[in-house]
């Protein structure tokens, strides 16, 4: 069992060691979807053994602490975290929007080194229920107009339109709405016939819906 004096010393080192320690390097910020999992891991974990390791949020909320092999997990994270003592990787499961934030890893090695590093996580609502709604009436070349609208749920950061697997570009006949969720074609031409695809995206998920247009000739 770690003595009270040693525990206090280690606590001080973990709190203030960032000012004279070496940085642990992380890859680019992480993204995750609600209900899924994400792993936060430094690129350069030290090769020596660890006396104390802990993950916290930047507001000092403790997530997990390992002291001489004894693990303590914050009750609000029970059943949602896994920790790899060899790689120092923290896996967060069943993500929630409130898990977004800046995460700090602090390590005291058996050699007395104080190592710290920070990374960020952004959690998004998973995109779902994407649909494309198009005209149901007969479309006549050179006479009719077509309005194609998309809908969906989740944190949507971008909307992409394609036609027959090629990017759909605006023109004097093809006009996108300001939010890019609708396309207006007026007047329609035979070349507008085909399959229209709309993809909703965020950094953690995406979903695509399709709709086919048939343009009839004016005979």
C-alpha positions, 0 to 999 in steps of 0.5 A: 500500500502506498504511504500517505506521505508518498501519495501526497508527494506523488499528487504534487508531482502530478499536479505541478510536474507539467512545468518541468516535465517532458511532453508526451506527443499525441496524434491529431485531435480525436473525433467520436460518435455518440454511443461508440468508442474512441482510443486516446494514446500518445505516440511516444510512451516512455519505455521505463516502468510507471509509478503513477499514471493518470488521465484527467479532463482539463478541468482536473476531473479525474478519469482514471489513476493507477498508482503502483498497480492499484487502479482508481476509476471515477465513478462516473466513468465506471464500465466505460473506460479501459486503460492499457498500462503498456501504451498508456492508451485510454479507451472511452466507450459508449461516448456521450456529448459531454465527453468532448473536451481536452484530456491530459495524461500525466505520468511519473516514471520509476526513474522519477521523470514527470511526463505530461501531454494533452489531446482533445476529443470532439463527440458528435451525434451520429448522422442517421435517417438521411433521405432525399425527396424529389418530384413525383410528377412527370418531368418534361425536358425544357419545360419542368423544374425539379426540386430535390431536398434532403433531410437527416438527423445528427451533427451535420457539418457538411453536405455533398451532392453527386449525380451518377457517382460524379460531383454535382456542380452549380450552374445557371440551371442548377442552384443549391440552397444556402445550407446545401441541403436542397437542389433546384434544377430549372428547366430540366434537360434530358441530361439531368436524368440519373441517380442523385446522391446526397451525403451528410457528414461529420468527422465521426460518421456519414450517411448517403441517400439516393433519388432517381430522376427521369426526364421525358422528352417533349414530343 
